[in-house]
Every structure is written in C-alpha cells, then in structure tokens.
Amino acid sequence: MTATDAGKSYNLSALGGYANETVSPTKANWAPDYVKAMQGYNDDPTYTDPVIAGDPNSARAFADRNRPQPGTPEYNSLMQTVRDNYFQRTPTGSWTDANGGSPASGGGASFS
C-alpha cells in the first residue's frame, strides 16, 4: 500500500500566475502599462523611476510597479489570499456530466 500526502504544497507556477492576475490583471492593467511604457509614457505620477522608450526592462519595471516585494507583509498577505481563494477551497461551479446531469459514479465530469 502507498499513500501520498502533499500537505501544504502548491503548484508554484499557478500560485505565481494567480498572484500576478490578482495584483495587476494582464489584459486590463499589466499589458497596457507595458505597452505605454515601451513608448516612453508614464501616466502614474507616483512612479518616479525613469520610463525609457524602447527599453523592455524599463517597461517591465513600470508594469510591475504595483507588485509587492517578497518578504513584505503585503506579499505574504497576497500569497495567503491566493492560497485561500484558489487552492484551499472547493472550486466554484457545479458538476455536470456530458449530458448536463449529475455525474455517474466513476465517470468524468466538468465544471459548467
């Protein structure tokens, strides 16, 4: 007999992806900020670092400006929020089988 207990382990790629989307959703915030910064445009008066047109490092720094730094209380809170909302609960939605009914025992199911 074998047993596996992953305990409090997490898929770090998913944890990072969900954390990024929580702080700065790609479509709504991050990508537009990156594109603007690649053109040398800074529309955030609180951001004082240089935004250099055509510099991907400068653009990335600008787009990442709202991410909390690892080890800070804000970062720890973000990670805990992501763990609580995406890893430690039953997913939203209801289970249905391919015909829209309750899944049969042992059968496949998908979220609707």
FENURJO-V584123 format. One line per field, one symbol per residue. phi: phi as a letter, one per 30 degrees, with the letter a starting at -180 (. if undefined). psi: psi as a letter, one per 40 degrees, with the letter a starting at -180 (. if undefined). A space follows every 50 residues. Layout:
phi->???
psi->???
//
This chain:
phi->.bbbbdhccbddddeddddedddbeeddbdddddddddcicbccddccdd cceicdddddedddecdddejdedddddddddeddcccbdedjcdbcdci cdddeiddbbdc
psi->hiihhebfiihddddddddddddghdddddddddddddeehheheeheii hhhehddddddddedehihieidddddddddddddddfihiiiihiadee ahiiheiiiii.
//
